Amino acid sequence: MALGPESASAPATERVVISVDAMGGDRGPAVVVAGLVDSLARRPRMDAILHGDEAVLKPLLARHPDLASRITLRHAERVVKMEDKPAQVMRHGQGTSMFSTIDAVKDGEAAAAVSCGNTGALMAVSMLRLRKLPGLNRPAIASLFPTPTPGKMNVMLDMGADVKADPTDLLQFAFMGASYARNGLSIPRPRVGLLNVGTEEHKGRPELHEAHVLLGGSAEAGSFDYVGFIEGTDILSDRVDVIVTDGFTGNVALKAIEGTARLVGELLKQSLTSTLMARLGALLARGALRRLQMRIDPRRVNGGVFLGLNGTVVKSHGSADATGVAAAIGLAYQLAQARFLERLAARVASAEAAGQDAARVEADRQNAAPATGGYPTE
């Protein structure tokens, strides 16, 4: 993942430490360790703190003695399970590998944290231990989506940190998403779109229209280009770089896209193995099919970033294999190496000021304009 022009990378001699929860994934700690080993092998400046049950992890790490000096094992007896409720974890989660992973960031031992565990619990623990950035209303989860352009990804947020979002929240999401696109995807001036039921000005809920005004009036302050309303078909397109929406809509879109990708993959497999001629065609096209698989493989863009906290936290899919875990750890490393958190904090502060200015300008405009009816919705 390339670093954008806004970023100022850490000095070449500086080590970057990533805190990793070994116990939260569906596939067990062996997969997490395998992903960590792969990520360390690719990044000579990276070290790690690995959190979990020593009795389980020591034999796994013993297979990689060459990495012993770069991995610190931090014992944690308990594990946050996928079925655990966030409120219960917040009250009784001390001593779990998830708590220990986040506390390493809180205490300044690590620059970023990675976990495959329970998403709701991870967000709750991160909020409890790291707290929100000053001036932020709600944190957001940002995820990456492929586009038709080779190597280009789109950022979408919120993906489910909170099902609600008012106009000011959506403005802050735009600023955070644009900063992520600059620092993580090397896009100097990202194009930001607001997800709606249509691109026409009259469509959508009143709060979306309020957000539309705020984003349009704050684009220069946020160093992004606001393209206006976009539709669901634009999520995987080249029309935008950052898609802004509330957590309910974003999470539904994410799961729908993931389900569609799995369905298309299964249907393609069935079609290519249905007859002898189909199998011969698949054999002849195997190079192109392999490249297609690489382009749409969700494991290689695994990792939702929790934006808006006093620390960088990357949430890996619970079902991620070693490739997916390595991708999530690599993303955490890139953001930490780029000093992303420092720049994000500055953007959140500027979003608050820009929102106040845009709201004041819009209020003056409304007061000067003749009264009209409300927005129609669809």
FIVEX-933243 format. One line per 3 residues: number of its first residue (from 1); for each residue x, y, z of N, C-alpha, C. Coordinates in steps of 0.2 Angstrom, whole numbers. Layout:
NUM> X:Y:Z:X:Y:Z:X:Y:Z  ...
***
This chain:
1> 4:-6:0:0:0:0:4:6:0  3:11:-5:8:16:-5:6:22:0  10:26:1:9:32:6:8:38:2
4> 3:42:5:1:48:1:5:54:3  4:59:-1:8:65:0:8:69:6  2:68:10:1:71:16:5:68:21
7> 8:62:20:11:58:26:18:60:26  21:60:33:28:61:34:30:54:38  33:50:34:35:43:37:40:44:43
10> 40:39:47:44:38:52:51:38:50  56:40:53:63:39:51:65:32:49  70:32:45:72:25:42:75:20:47
13> 77:23:53:80:19:58:75:17:64  69:20:63:65:19:69:61:12:68  60:9:74:56:3:73:49:4:74
16> 45:0:71:37:1:72:35:-5:75  32:-4:81:29:-10:85:21:-11:84  19:-17:82:12:-18:81:10:-23:86
19> 4:-21:90:1:-26:95:-4:-30:92  -3:-37:93:-7:-42:89:-11:-46:94  -18:-47:93:-22:-51:97:-22:-58:94
22> -18:-63:97:-18:-70:94:-24:-74:95  -28:-72:99:-33:-77:101:-40:-76:98  -41:-70:95:-48:-68:93:-51:-71:87
25> -47:-74:83:-50:-77:76:-54:-83:76  -58:-84:71:-61:-91:71:-57:-97:69  -51:-95:66:-47:-101:64:-41:-102:69
28> -41:-99:75:-37:-100:80:-30:-97:80  -26:-97:85:-20:-93:85:-14:-95:80  -15:-102:78:-10:-104:73:-10:-100:66
31> -16:-98:64:-17:-94:58:-14:-87:60  -16:-84:65:-13:-77:67:-6:-77:67  -3:-82:70:5:-82:71:8:-83:64
34> 5:-87:59:7:-88:53:7:-81:49  1:-77:50:1:-71:46:6:-66:49  7:-66:56:12:-62:59:19:-63:56
37> 20:-70:56:27:-72:53:28:-69:46  23:-70:42:23:-68:35:24:-60:35  21:-56:39:21:-49:39:28:-47:41
40> 30:-50:46:37:-48:49:43:-49:43  42:-55:40:47:-57:35:47:-51:29  41:-48:28:41:-43:23:43:-36:25
43> 43:-35:32:45:-28:34:50:-29:40  56:-28:38:62:-28:42:62:-23:48  58:-18:47:58:-12:53:52:-14:57
46> 48:-19:57:43:-20:61:44:-25:66  42:-24:72:42:-28:78:35:-29:80  34:-34:85:27:-36:87:27:-38:94
49> 21:-36:97:19:-39:104:13:-43:103  14:-50:104:9:-55:103:5:-56:110  -1:-56:110:-5:-57:116:-9:-63:116
52> -9:-67:121:-13:-73:121:-10:-78:126  -12:-84:126:-10:-90:130:-3:-92:129  1:-91:133:8:-93:132:9:-101:131
55> 5:-105:134:5:-112:133:4:-114:126  -1:-110:122:-3:-111:116:2:-108:111  5:-102:112:8:-98:108:16:-100:108
58> 19:-102:113:26:-103:113:28:-109:108  24:-114:108:26:-119:103:26:-117:96  21:-112:94:20:-110:88:26:-105:86
61> 28:-101:91:33:-96:90:40:-100:89  41:-106:93:47:-109:93:49:-112:86  44:-112:81:46:-114:74:49:-109:70
64> 50:-103:73:52:-97:70:58:-94:74  63:-97:76:68:-94:80:71:-88:78  72:-87:71:75:-81:68:71:-75:70
67> 65:-75:72:60:-70:73:60:-68:81  63:-72:85:62:-72:92:64:-65:95  69:-62:92:71:-55:95:66:-50:93
70> 61:-51:88:56:-46:86:49:-47:88  48:-52:92:41:-54:94:42:-54:102  38:-50:105:37:-50:113:30:-54:114
73> 31:-59:118:25:-63:120:22:-60:126  16:-58:126:12:-55:132:6:-60:134  7:-63:140:2:-69:142:-4:-65:144
76> -10:-68:141:-17:-67:143:-21:-73:144  -23:-74:149:-27:-81:151:-33:-81:147  -37:-76:147:-44:-76:144:-45:-73:137
79> -50:-75:134:-52:-74:127:-59:-71:127  -59:-65:123:-66:-63:121:-69:-67:115  -75:-70:117:-78:-74:112:-82:-70:107
82> -84:-73:101:-88:-70:96:-95:-68:99  -97:-72:103:-104:-72:106:-105:-67:112  -99:-65:114:-99:-60:120:-102:-53:118
85> -106:-51:123:-109:-44:122:-104:-39:124  -103:-33:119:-99:-28:121:-99:-25:128  -105:-24:130:-106:-21:137:-103:-26:142
88> -103:-32:142:-100:-37:146:-93:-37:146  -90:-36:140:-83:-36:139:-80:-30:142  -83:-24:141:-81:-18:144:-81:-19:152
91> -85:-22:155:-85:-23:162:-81:-28:165  -80:-34:161:-77:-39:164:-71:-42:159  -69:-38:155:-64:-40:150:-57:-40:152
94> -55:-37:158:-48:-37:160:-45:-44:160  -39:-44:158:-36:-51:157:-37:-54:151  -41:-52:146:-41:-55:140:-36:-53:135
97> -35:-56:130:-30:-55:125:-32:-48:121  -38:-47:120:-41:-41:117:-39:-35:121  -41:-35:128:-39:-29:132:-31:-28:132
100> -27:-33:133:-20:-33:133:-18:-30:126  -21:-31:121:-18:-29:114:-19:-21:114  -25:-19:116:-27:-12:115:-23:-8:121
103> -22:-11:127:-18:-7:132:-11:-6:130  -8:-10:125:-1:-9:123:-1:-3:119  -6:-1:115:-6:5:111:-8:11:116
106> -12:10:121:-14:15:126:-7:17:130  -3:12:132:3:13:136:9:16:132  8:16:125:13:19:121:18:13:119
109> 17:7:121:22:2:119:21:0:111  15:1:108:14:-1:101:11:5:98  12:5:91:10:11:87:3:9:84
112> 1:3:84:-6:1:81:-7:-6:84  -14:-8:84:-16:-14:86:-20:-18:81  -20:-24:81:-23:-28:76:-27:-34:80
115> -33:-35:78:-37:-41:81:-42:-44:76  -43:-50:76:-48:-54:72:-54:-55:76  -55:-52:82:-60:-54:87:-67:-50:86
118> -71:-51:90:-78:-49:90:-78:-41:89  -81:-39:83:-80:-32:81:-83:-27:86  -89:-29:89:-93:-24:94:-89:-24:100
121> -86:-29:102:-82:-29:108:-75:-25:107  -72:-26:101:-66:-23:100:-67:-15:100  -73:-13:97:-74:-6:97:-75:-3:104
124> -79:-7:108:-81:-5:114:-74:-4:119  -70:-9:118:-64:-9:122:-59:-4:120  -59:-3:113:-55:3:110:-57:10:113
127> -64:10:113:-67:17:115:-65:18:122  -66:12:126:-65:13:133:-58:14:135  -53:11:132:-46:12:134:-42:17:130
130> -44:19:124:-41:24:120:-44:31:120  -51:31:121:-55:37:120:-55:40:113  -60:44:112:-61:47:106:-56:53:105
133> -54:55:99:-51:61:98:-55:67:100  -51:72:102:-55:78:104:-59:81:98  -65:83:100:-70:86:95:-73:81:91
136> -72:74:91:-76:69:87:-82:67:91  -87:67:87:-94:64:90:-94:57:90  -92:53:84:-93:46:84:-87:43:80
139> -84:38:82:-79:35:78:-82:31:72  -78:29:67:-81:26:61:-76:20:60  -79:15:56:-74:9:53:-74:11:46
142> -68:11:43:-67:12:36:-64:5:33  -67:4:27:-65:-2:24:-63:-1:17  -59:-5:13:-57:-4:6:-61:-8:2
145> -63:-6:-4:-66:-9:-10:-63:-9:-16  -63:-14:-20:-59:-14:-27:-63:-10:-32  -60:-8:-37:-63:-4:-42:-60:-7:-49
148> -63:-4:-55:-61:-7:-61:-53:-5:-63  -51:0:-60:-44:2:-61:-39:-2:-57  -34:-5:-60:-29:-10:-57:-26:-6:-51
151> -26:-8:-45:-22:-5:-40:-26:0:-36  -32:2:-39:-35:8:-35:-41:5:-31  -41:7:-25:-46:5:-20:-50:11:-18
154> -56:10:-16:-61:15:-13:-61:14:-6  -62:20:-2:-63:19:5:-70:21:7  -73:17:11:-80:18:13:-81:18:21
157> -84:23:23:-86:23:31:-92:27:32  -96:25:37:-94:20:42:-97:13:40  -93:8:42:-95:1:41:-99:-2:47
160> -100:1:52:-104:-2:57:-102:0:64  -98:5:65:-96:7:72:-102:9:76  -107:13:72:-113:15:75:-118:16:70
163> -124:13:71:-129:13:66:-132:20:64  -130:25:69:-133:32:68:-127:36:65  -130:42:62:-125:47:60:-129:53:58
166> -128:59:62:-131:65:60:-127:69:55  -129:74:52:-125:78:47:-118:80:49  -117:82:56:-110:83:58:-106:77:58
169> -109:71:60:-105:65:60:-102:63:53  -107:64:48:-105:63:41:-100:67:38  -100:74:41:-95:78:39:-88:76:42
172> -88:74:48:-82:71:51:-79:65:47  -84:61:46:-82:55:42:-79:56:35  -81:62:32:-78:64:26:-71:66:27
175> -70:70:32:-63:72:33:-58:66:35  -61:62:39:-57:56:41:-55:51:35  -61:50:31:-60:46:25:-55:49:20
178> -55:55:19:-51:59:15:-44:58:17  -43:59:24:-36:59:26:-33:52:26  -37:47:27:-35:40:26:-33:38:18
181> -37:41:14:-36:40:7:-29:43:5  -28:49:8:-21:52:6:-16:48:9  -16:46:15:-11:43:19:-10:36:17
184> -15:32:16:-15:25:14:-15:23:7  -18:28:3:-19:26:-4:-16:30:-9  -12:35:-7:-8:40:-11:-12:43:-16
187> -18:46:-13:-23:50:-17:-22:57:-15  -19:62:-18:-17:69:-16:-24:72:-14  -29:72:-18:-35:76:-17:-41:71:-18
190> -43:68:-13:-48:62:-14:-55:65:-16  -59:62:-20:-65:63:-22:-70:60:-17  -74:64:-14:-79:61:-8:-86:62:-11
193> -90:56:-10:-97:56:-12:-101:54:-6  -107:56:-5:-112:55:0:-117:50:-2  -117:44:1:-121:38:-2:-129:40:-1
196> -133:39:-6:-140:41:-6:-144:36:-10  -150:37:-10:-154:33:-14:-155:35:-22  -151:41:-23:-151:43:-30:-146:49:-30
199> -144:51:-36:-139:57:-36:-143:63:-37  -150:63:-38:-153:69:-39:-154:73:-32  -153:80:-33:-153:84:-27:-159:83:-22
202> -165:82:-25:-171:81:-21:-172:75:-17  -168:70:-19:-169:63:-16:-165:63:-9  -168:58:-5:-165:56:1:-168:60:8
205> -166:58:13:-168:60:20:-166:67:21  -170:71:25:-167:78:26:-160:79:29  -158:74:34:-152:74:37:-146:73:31
208> -148:70:26:-143:69:21:-142:75:17  -148:79:16:-147:86:13:-143:91:17  -144:90:24:-140:94:28:-133:93:27
211> -131:86:27:-124:84:27:-121:86:20  -126:86:15:-124:88:8:-121:95:8  -125:99:11:-123:106:12:-116:107:15
214> -116:104:21:-109:104:25:-103:102:21  -104:96:18:-98:93:14:-96:98:8  -101:101:5:-100:105:-1:-97:112:2
217> -98:114:8:-95:120:10:-89:119:14  -87:113:15:-81:111:19:-75:108:15  -77:107:8:-72:103:4:-65:106:4
220> -65:112:3:-58:115:3:-54:115:9  -58:116:15:-55:115:21:-52:108:23  -56:103:20:-54:96:20:-49:93:15
223> -47:98:10:-43:96:5:-46:90:1  -52:90:-1:-55:85:-5:-60:88:-10  -62:84:-15:-67:87:-20:-73:83:-18
226> -78:87:-17:-85:84:-16:-89:83:-22  -91:77:-24:-94:75:-30:-102:75:-29  -104:76:-23:-111:76:-22:-114:69:-20
229> -120:68:-21:-124:62:-19:-121:56:-24  -120:50:-22:-119:45:-26:-123:39:-24  -124:34:-28:-128:28:-27:-124:22:-25
232> -127:16:-24:-124:10:-22:-120:8:-28  -122:9:-34:-118:7:-39:-111:10:-40  -110:16:-36:-104:19:-37:-99:17:-32
235> -101:12:-27:-96:10:-22:-90:7:-25  -91:3:-30:-86:-1:-34:-83:3:-40  -85:9:-41:-83:12:-47:-77:17:-46
238> -75:20:-52:-70:25:-52:-72:32:-51  -79:33:-50:-81:40:-49:-79:43:-43  -78:40:-37:-76:42:-31:-70:39:-28
241> -67:42:-23:-62:38:-19:-64:37:-12  -69:41:-9:-71:40:-2:-79:40:-3  -82:35:0:-89:35:1:-91:36:8
244> -96:41:9:-98:42:16:-105:40:17  -106:37:23:-113:34:25:-113:33:32  -119:31:34:-120:29:41:-118:22:42
247> -117:20:48:-115:13:50:-120:7:48  -126:9:48:-131:4:46:-131:2:39  -131:8:35:-131:7:28:-124:4:25
250> -119:6:28:-112:4:26:-111:-3:28  -114:-6:34:-113:-13:35:-117:-17:31  -123:-15:29:-128:-19:25:-124:-19:18
253> -122:-14:15:-118:-13:9:-112:-18:9  -108:-18:14:-102:-22:15:-104:-30:14  -109:-32:18:-111:-39:18:-114:-41:12
256> -118:-36:8:-121:-38:2:-116:-39:-3  -110:-34:-3:-105:-35:-8:-101:-41:-7  -99:-43:-1:-96:-49:1:-100:-55:-1
259> -106:-55:0:-110:-61:-2:-111:-61:-10  -111:-56:-13:-111:-56:-20:-105:-59:-23  -99:-57:-20:-93:-59:-23:-92:-67:-22
262> -95:-69:-16:-94:-76:-15:-99:-80:-20  -105:-77:-21:-109:-80:-26:-107:-81:-33  -104:-75:-35:-101:-75:-42:-95:-80:-42
265> -91:-80:-37:-86:-85:-37:-88:-92:-38  -93:-94:-34:-96:-101:-34:-99:-102:-41  -103:-97:-44:-106:-98:-50:-101:-99:-56
268> -96:-95:-55:-90:-96:-60:-87:-103:-60  -86:-105:-54:-83:-112:-53:-87:-117:-56  -94:-116:-54:-98:-121:-57:-98:-121:-65
271> -98:-115:-67:-99:-115:-75:-92:-118:-78  -87:-116:-75:-80:-118:-78:-79:-126:-77  -83:-129:-73:-82:-136:-72:-88:-141:-74
274> -92:-137:-77:-99:-141:-79:-98:-146:-85  -94:-144:-90:-93:-149:-95:-85:-149:-97  -84:-154:-101:-77:-155:-103:-74:-149:-107
277> -78:-146:-111:-76:-140:-115:-75:-134:-110  -79:-134:-105:-78:-128:-100:-72:-129:-96  -70:-135:-95:-64:-136:-91:-58:-135:-95
280> -58:-137:-102:-53:-135:-106:-52:-127:-107  -58:-124:-108:-58:-117:-108:-55:-114:-102  -56:-116:-96:-54:-114:-90:-46:-115:-89
283> -44:-121:-92:-37:-122:-92:-33:-117:-96  -36:-115:-102:-33:-111:-107:-33:-104:-104  -38:-102:-100:-38:-95:-97:-36:-95:-90
286> -32:-100:-87:-30:-100:-80:-26:-94:-78  -22:-91:-83:-18:-85:-81:-23:-79:-80  -27:-78:-84:-32:-73:-83:-36:-74:-77
289> -39:-80:-76:-43:-81:-70:-39:-80:-64  -32:-82:-64:-28:-81:-58:-27:-73:-56  -27:-69:-62:-26:-62:-61:-33:-59:-58
292> -38:-62:-61:-45:-60:-58:-45:-61:-51  -44:-67:-49:-44:-69:-42:-40:-65:-38  -34:-63:-40:-30:-58:-36:-33:-51:-35
295> -36:-49:-40:-40:-42:-40:-45:-42:-35  -49:-47:-35:-55:-47:-31:-55:-51:-24  -49:-54:-23:-48:-58:-17:-48:-53:-11
298> -54:-54:-7:-55:-50:-1:-49:-51:5  -46:-56:5:-40:-57:10:-35:-52:9  -34:-50:3:-28:-45:2:-30:-38:3
301> -36:-36:5:-38:-30:7:-41:-30:14  -40:-36:18:-43:-37:24:-41:-32:29  -45:-29:33:-44:-25:38:-48:-18:38
304> -53:-18:43:-56:-12:44:-53:-7:49  -52:-1:47:-48:3:52:-53:7:56  -52:7:63:-56:11:67:-53:18:67
307> -57:23:65:-55:30:64:-58:34:69  -54:39:72:-57:43:77:-55:42:84  -51:37:85:-48:36:92:-41:38:93
310> -39:38:100:-33:40:101:-28:34:101  -28:31:95:-24:25:94:-26:22:87  -22:19:84:-24:16:77:-26:8:79
313> -32:6:77:-34:-1:78:-37:-3:71  -34:-9:69:-36:-12:63:-40:-19:65  -46:-19:63:-50:-25:64:-50:-30:58
316> -47:-36:59:-47:-41:53:-53:-45:54  -55:-48:48:-61:-52:48:-59:-58:53  -65:-60:56:-64:-66:61:-62:-72:57
319> -64:-73:51:-63:-79:47:-57:-79:43  -53:-74:44:-47:-73:40:-42:-78:40  -39:-80:35:-33:-85:35:-27:-81:36
322> -21:-85:35:-14:-81:36:-13:-76:31  -16:-76:25:-15:-71:20:-19:-65:23  -25:-66:25:-29:-60:27:-26:-57:33
325> -24:-61:38:-21:-58:44:-14:-54:42  -10:-57:38:-4:-53:36:-6:-46:33  -11:-46:29:-14:-40:26:-16:-35:31
328> -20:-37:36:-22:-33:41:-16:-30:45  -11:-34:47:-5:-32:50:-1:-27:46  -1:-28:40:3:-24:35:0:-17:35
331> -7:-17:35:-11:-11:34:-9:-7:41  -9:-10:47:-8:-7:53:-1:-4:53  4:-7:50:11:-5:50:11:1:45
334> 8:1:39:8:7:35:6:13:38  0:12:41:-3:18:45:1:21:50  4:16:54:9:18:60:15:22:57
337> 18:19:52:24:21:49:23:28:46  17:29:43:15:36:40:13:41:46  13:39:52:11:44:57:4:46:56
340> 0:41:54:-7:43:52:-11:46:57  -11:44:64:-15:46:69:-14:54:70  -7:56:70:-6:63:71:-10:67:66
343> -10:65:60:-13:69:54:-21:68:55  -23:63:57:-30:62:57:-33:66:63  -29:67:68:-32:71:74:-32:79:71
346> -27:81:67:-28:87:65:-34:88:60  -35:83:56:-41:83:51:-48:84:55  -48:80:61:-54:80:65:-55:87:68
349> -50:90:70:-51:97:73:-53:102:67  -50:101:61:-52:106:56:-59:104:53  -61:98:54:-68:96:52:-73:100:57
352> -72:100:63:-76:104:68:-77:111:66  -71:114:65:-71:121:63:-75:122:56  -73:118:51:-76:119:45:-84:118:45
355> -86:113:49:-93:112:50:-97:118:53  -94:121:58:-97:127:61:-97:133:55  -92:133:52:-92:139:46:-97:137:41
358> -98:131:39:-102:129:33:-110:130:36  -111:128:42:-118:128:45:-120:136:46  -115:140:48:-116:147:48:-118:150:41
361> -114:148:36:-115:151:30:-122:149:27  -124:142:28:-130:140:26:-136:143:30  -135:144:36:-140:148:40:-142:155:37
364> -136:158:36:-137:165:33:-141:165:26  -139:160:22:-142:159:16:-150:158:17  -151:153:21:-158:151:22:-162:157:25
367> -159:161:29:-163:167:32:-164:172:27  -159:173:22:-160:178:16:-165:175:11  -166:169:10:-170:166:5:-177:166:7
370> -182:166:2:-189:165:4:-191:158:6  -196:157:10:-197:151:13:-200:146:8  -198:140:8:-200:135:3:-202:128:7
373> -204:124:4:-206:117:7:-200:113:9  -202:108:12:-196:103:14:-194:99:8  -189:95:9:-186:90:4:-191:84:3
376> -193:83:-3:-196:77:-5:-191:71:-3  -193:65:-2:-189:60:-1:-192:54:-5  -187:49:-6:-189:43:-10:-186:37:-6
***
